[in-house]
């Protein structure tokens, strides 16, 4: 899995977040998408074989400007019953 973080200009409200999330989910097979207009970013978690250019096309196609993109490996933490009691 890969975690892609996009710094985005033009997100102004929760409706912008919802529109971006919906369009990314409809266009690209992803595990998770979050968007924050307050931070000006979207985080997409997907399989390694998903083309990041397709995600960028969706963002730009909605009229937003991508300021920066970072990609890093993503390892999902497995939750067990005992991990609920683990001190952090």
HELIX and SHEET records of a PDB file:
HELIX    1   1 UNK A   14  UNK A   27  1                                  14    
HELIX    2   2 UNK A   52  UNK A   61  1                                  10    
HELIX    3   3 UNK A   82  UNK A   85  5                                   4    
SHEET    1   A 4 UNK A  32  UNK A  36  0                                        
SHEET    2   A 4 UNK A  41  UNK A  46 -1                                        
SHEET    3   A 4 UNK A   2  UNK A   9 -1                                        
SHEET    4   A 4 UNK A  65  UNK A  73 -1                                        
END                                                                             
